[in-house]
């Protein structure tokens, strides 16, 4: 295989890409005032992700009330005493929130 490198800089012309003219080159630009024909539509999952990010950003990183309740349960020996009840509660909570909206 022979490689013919006649350009001084790789990709120097930049006017053609894989699918034709480069849209950033001056010869491929659409004239001003021409209506755009491309459209973009996003799935509902994008909205869900945006709401989740907003909730994370607005909620406090540490919830003092939950920390105090957890410390109290650990000191009293109630936290982790009944692993079957804990697993049942976790599974029930997951089933109630499934599918997540």
N, C-alpha and C positions, 0 to 999 in steps of 0.2 A: 504494500500500500504506500502510495506517495502522497505526502502532504505538501501542498503548494501554499506557502504563507507569503503572499505578496503585500499584505497590509502591514503597516508599521505598528498599529495598535489594534488589538483584538476587539472586534465589534465596533470599529470606528465609524462605519457608515450608519449603522443602527436604523436604517429606514425600513427594513423588512424583517419580520419575525417568522415564526413557524406558520402562522395562518395568513400571512400576507403583509400589507403595509403596517408599519408601526403607528399606532394611533397618536403617539406623541410627536411624530415628525410633522413638519410644517405642511408637507404635501398630502398628508392623510387627514388633516383636521376638517371637521364639519363646519361649513360656513355659519356665521352667527345668524340667529333667527330660524334655523332649521329645527323643526320639532324632533325631540328625541323619540326613538322607537323602542328603546330597551326599557324593560320594567323589572322591578325587583319585588318579590313578595316573601315574607318571612313566616315561618310556621308559628303556631301558638307556643311552642317550646321556648322560643326566644323571649316572648313576654314572660313566661314562667321564670326563666333564668334571670331576667331583669328584676322581677319582683323579689326573687330570692336574694339577689345581691343587695337590693335596697334594704331588705329586712335585716340582713347581716350588718350592713353599714350603720343602721339606725339603732340596733340593739346593743346594749352594753356588753362588753367582753366578759365581765364577771358580774354575776347576779348575787349581790350580798345576801338576799333573803334565802336563796337556794343553798348558798355556802353555809349559812348559819343553821338551816334545817338539817343539812347533811352532817355537820359537826355534832349537832345534838343527837341525831340518830346513831352515829358512831359511838359517842360517849355512853349512850344508854344501852348499847349492844343490840339495838333493833335493826341496824343496817346489816344486811347479809345474813341475818339469822335464819330466814326461810328462803332458800334458793329456789324452791319450786314456785312459791308465790311470786318471787321476783321475775322468774322466766315467764310465768303466766301473764303477769302485768305487762311485760315488754311485748310479748306476742299479741296480746289484746290491743295494745296501743298501736302497734304496726298495722294490724288488720283494720282498725277503725279509720286509720288515715290512708288506707290503700284504696284505689290509686290516688296518689297525691295530686292535688289540683293547684 
